Amino acid sequence: MNIKLNLIEDHKLVLKLALIIFAATFFILFFFEPFGDIEHGFELIGIARVTSYAATASLTFYFAESYLKTIICYWLKTTIYLPVYWYFLELFIITITIFICRSLWIGLDSVSLHDFVLVVYRVSLIAIIPFFLLMVIIFKSNKLNSDDITVLSSNTKTPEFLNISSKYIYYLKSEENYTTIVFLDNNRLNKKLLRGSLSFFQSQLSINFVRIHRSFIVNLIAIQYANINSQGGDIYLKEGNIKLRISRKYATEFMLKWQSYTN
């Protein structure tokens, strides 16, 4: 399953953007006091309230990007509009947390539907320009195209996910009821074991991946050299000095895909 979504893979970037959201929100509320009920008058309680709103927005963004994004987007319908769906959903999640924060300040007994609509209006008003700029930063930071991110999920009741650029996945190896995913991480090969058969994960991969053996699936991008014939052969990967065997059963299919890829 190829999720057409530019994920922020660098957690340092996520933290940086969260700090930008905090600073921008605090600046707007503190210096412009756009809403009458949170005028701080430079009093400690008012400044604390402004700070709590800014912190709520930035922390919600950080946890949504770091933990919720992969899970939620896995269940959303895969379309070219998926990034738009996600960022509107993220803004709605931030709105809910801001509403909760505001309710704690004014008192839960005073909360009403009108208050929620008011928060939606205010969050949208404040966020429309910074959020647009935020999306520009995210998409410029991610040089990946819409099909580049692969989300692999384990075959369990509570799925475990691996989201990674497909070009960094080197090969998958069958481990009975599990599969080892070998991928490039900081110029080193790393491994992640997920529950599920090789065939289960093959259905989640793009056309650049091909079965070469009952125990192996390889990414064509990762191949340095291939020595094959109708009886089988060997392939050598670009990293790790790794050689993988092509079985006779999959040799013809591999030859066709390899020729198509290299021509």
N, C-alpha and C positions, 0 to 999 in steps of 0.2 A: 504494500500500500504506500504510494508516494504522496505525502502530504504537501500540497502546494502552499507552503508557508515558509517565510523567511524567519527562522528562529534566531534568537540572540544566543549564540553558543558561548560567548565570553562573559563569565560572571562578573569580571571586573567592569565590563561595559555596562552590565545591568546595574551594578552598584553606582557607577558614575551617573547614569541616567536617573536613578532614584534620588541621588543627591541634587541633581539639577531640578527635579520636580519639587523637592523640599524647598530649595532656595527660591524658585519661581513663585510657588504658592505662598510662602511666607512673605516674600517681597510685596506681592499684590495685596494680600490681606493686611499687612502691617502698615504699609506706606499709603495705600489708597483707601483703605477701609470702605470697600464698595457696598457693604451690607450693614444696615443700621443696627442689627442686633448683635454684631460682634465688634462694635467700636471699642477699642481697648483703652483709649485715653492715656496710654503709656503707664497704665497700672499693671501690677504684677499679674493679677488674675486674668486680665484681658490679653496680655502678652502670652501667658500660658495657654490660653484658649486658641489663639492664632497658631502657636507652635504645635499644639495637638492636632489641628486640622492639617497642617503641612506635613507633619510626621505620619499621620494616618494615610494620606495620599501616597507618599513616597514608599512607605513600608508595604502598603497593599500592592503597589506596582512591582516592587522587588519580589515579593512572594508569589505573585501571579506569574511573572516571567520565569522565575526560577523553578517553581514546583507545579503550578496549575496548568501552564500552557500546553505542555506535551500531552497531559491526560485529557484535557478538555478538547483540544484540537483533534485528538485521535478519534473522538466520537462525533465531531462535526462533519457534515457532508463536505467531501473534497471537491472544491470548485476553484476557479481562478479568483473568486471573491473571498476565499478563506481568510487572508490577512485582514480584510476589512471587517469580517464577522468577528474575528478575534479581538481587534482593538476596540470595537464598539462594546463587546462583551466585557473587556477589561475596564473600560470607562464606567460601565454599569456596576461592576464589582466595586470599583473605587467609590462610586456614588453611594452604594449601600453602606460601606464602612464609614464614610463621612457622615451619613445620616445617623448611624449608631453613635458616632462620636458626638454629634450635635445633640442627640437625644439625651445623652448622659449629662451634657452641660445644662440644658434647659429643664431637665426633669422628665422622667418617663411618663408621668401622669399627663403631661402636656402634649404628648406626641399625637399627631393626626395624619391623615392622608394628605392634607394640605401642606403639612410640613415636609413630607417626602417629595411632593411635586416641587416645592420651593427649593429643596436641596438639589434635585435634578436640574432645575433651571440654573441655579448658581454654579454648580460644578461644570455644566456645559458651557456657561458663559466664560468662566475662568479658564477652562481647559481647551477651548476650541483652537486658539492659536498655538499655545505650547504643545498641545497634543499633535497638531499637524506637523510642527517642527520636529517633534520626537519621532514620528513615523518616517520623516525624511532622513533623520540621522540613522535610524535602524536599517532602512533599506540601503543607504549608502555604505553602512558598515558591513553589510552582508553582501558580498560579491556573488552570492549563489543565485542561480536562476531558480524558477519556481518548481522545477522537478528535482532539484539537487539534494533536498533533505529527504532522508529515509527514516521512517519511524518503525522500528522493529518491536513487536510486543510478544511477550511470552505466552504460552498456551496454558494459562492458569486462571483460576477464578478471579484473583486480584492480579491483573497483568503487571509485569515489570517491563519498563520501556528502555530502549536505547535509541536516542535520536542523534543522528550524525550525518554529515555530508556523505552522500553515497560514494564520492570519489575517494574517501578515506577507508572504506571497507575493502579489505584485501580478499579474504575468503571466509567461508563458513565450513566447519567440520562437524560431522555427526558424532554425537556421544551418546548413543542409544536413545533414551528419552529426552536428551538435552542436545543443544547445539552450541558450539563455541564460535563466537564471532571474533575474527581477528581483524583489527583495524589500526590505522596509523594515528598516533597521538603524540604530539610534540616531537615529531621525527623519529619516533620509536614505535615498534609494533606492540600493541596491547591486546588483551583478550577479555571477553565477557561471556559468561556462560548463562544461557537462558533456556528455560524448559520449553520443549517443542521439537518436533522432528525437522529434518532438513527440508522436507517437502512443505511443511507448514510455513517455514520462513521463506522458502523460494517464492511463494505466492505474494509475499510482501515486497519483493525486490523488483528493480527495474530491468529493462531488457539488456542492460550491460552485464548482467550476471548470468552465468551459464553453468550447468551441471557437467562435471567432468568425470565423476566417479560416484558410486553409491554413497560415499562418505564425504564428498567435497563439492562445494559450489565456489566458483572463482569470479572475481570482478575482472572483466577484460582490460579495464584501465590499469590494473595492478600488474599486468603481465609484461615482463621485459623481453622474453624470447620464448618461442614455442617450437618444439620439435615433434611433429605429428605425422601420422599416416592413418590409413583406414583401420589399422590394427591397434591403434592407441598412440602413446607417446608420452612426452614430458613437457611441462611448462616451468619456466623460471620466473620468479617474481622480482619486482624492482627493489624490494627491501628485504633484509633478513637472510639473504642467501638461501632462499627457500625453493625447493623443487617439489612439484606435485605431479602425481601420475594421472594420465588420462586413460581411462579404461576403454576397451574396445566398444562397449555398448554405447558410449557417449562420444566416440571419436568423430563420427560423421557430422553430428550436430555441432560440435565444437568447431570443426574445420570451417563449416559454412559461416558461423557467426564470427570467427576470427578473421576470415578473409574479408567479410563484409565490413568489419570494424577497421581493418588495416588499410583497405583500399580507399 
